[in-house]
């Protein structure tokens, strides 16, 4: 502030009133620094954060909107609702998890999301050559609840485009359950001869399996998930 005052004086301009936001801490309760992660706008952009989400989150560090409810505050609201008396004097903690949450909210409504998804998958070599906009939209609709940043998407796509059995205790537990392997055999029989499968068709097959085996919930869906993806968890089948 003393340096800024000197600049105003040197320019012969009126000195404004100054106000300071609170100190920003990292998750370890120490001053935010390079060791806590990304330090430039370019790094956040490269990681897949939308500018609106980053602006929204930074504005909430040491300040809160007047209206209660959603913390998703678009730029026009930031301008109209900012009040100095709502600036918190206590240090703010830079919470990457909260930033990711906001980023996901903005991705849901942002027309640029599909373009970012396409670029991310193409860069990772996960975009089929013949993919149309409709294919990208299906990917977004299916996986939106599973990623906060587009850079996370290529690895999540492996659950759909690849099949590698995870060597985990979860898989062993699922397949070791009495009746799980028989359920998978019945599932395979239902799929034989089917060239394409709609959501409704899949639900119909699951209904048949439920009736034939008496299994439901996790006992029904986890063996099917393992048989289809090689994983014990992931997006809705």
PyMOL commands that set and color helices and strands:
alter all, ss='L'
color gray80, all
select helices_A, chain A and resi 2-10+34-36+41-47+51-59+75-81+84-86+96-109+113-123+133-146+150-161+169-176+180-191+199-213+218-229
alter helices_A, ss='H'
color red, helices_A
select strands_A, chain A and resi 24-25+92-93
alter strands_A, ss='S'
color yellow, strands_A
deselect
rebuild
show_as cartoon
